[in-house]
Amino acid sequence: MNKKIILLRQKIEAVDRGIIEGLAKRQLLVKIIAQEKQKTHLNVSDRIRELELQRLRQELAHKYDLDLEFIEKIYQLIIRESRKIQKRI
């Protein structure tokens, strides 16, 4: 196989590892936040924070020339999982 393609695929694998590691770090932070919310009797959902993050995603999608609908779909899954984690704690 073409050496350039092999190298590029290795770079994609490294990026994918970074994505997975980032998601793992995010979930750890979600668990810590859930514990703090529980201590202070705050709701799992925070609509204001979610809107702030939505604006940030829009800015980043624009900055990196990514399809916003694609980014929003990914984050819907991430947020759904974050809520599940927080509700279990």
N, C-alpha and C positions, 0 to 999 in steps of 0.2 A: 504494500500500500504506500501511497505517497507520504513521504516524511513530513511534509508541511501539514497535511491533514492529521497525521498522528500527533504532531506537536500541538496543533490547534485543539484537538480533542482532549489532550492532557490539560490544556489550559481551561477548557470548559469544565472538566472534572474538578479542577482546583476551585473554580468559581462555585460549582455545585456544593463542594465541601464547605465553602465559606457560607453559603446560603443556609445549609443544614446547621452548621455551628451557630450562626446568627439566630436561627429559629430556636435552638436549644437554649441559648442565652436569654432570648426574649421570654420563653416559657418559665425559666427560673425567676426572672424579674416579675412576671405575672403572678407567680405563686407568692412571692414576697409582698407584692402589692395587695393581693387577696388577704393575706394575714393581717396587714395593716388596716385594710378596710373593715375586716371583721372586728378588730380591736376597737375601732372608732365607730362601728355600726353604720358604715357607709354602704350604699347600694353597689352591686357589682357593675351595673351599667352607669356610665357617666356621659351623657349626651353631649355636653359641652366639650369634653376631652375628645370624644369621637369626631366631632366637627373640626376641631383643631387638627387632628391627625389626617382627616380627609383633605383639608386645605394643604397640609404638608405634602401628602401623596400627590396632589395635583401639581404642586410646584415642582416636585422632584421628577414626576413623569414628563412634565414640559421641559425641564432642564436637560434631561437625558434622552429626550425625543422618544419616549415610550408611549404606547397606546394606553390612554387613561382607563378605558374599559377593562383591559387586560390587568392593569395594576389593581383596580377596584375589585375585580373578581378574586384575585389572589388574597387581598386583604380582607375580603368578606370571610374567607375560609380561616384566615389567621385570627380574626376577631372572634368568630364563632368558637374556635378552639379555646381562645383565651377566656371567654365567658364560661365555657364548660369547666375549665380548670379552676376558675375562681369560685364557681358554685359548689365544687367538690370540697373546697377547703372550709 
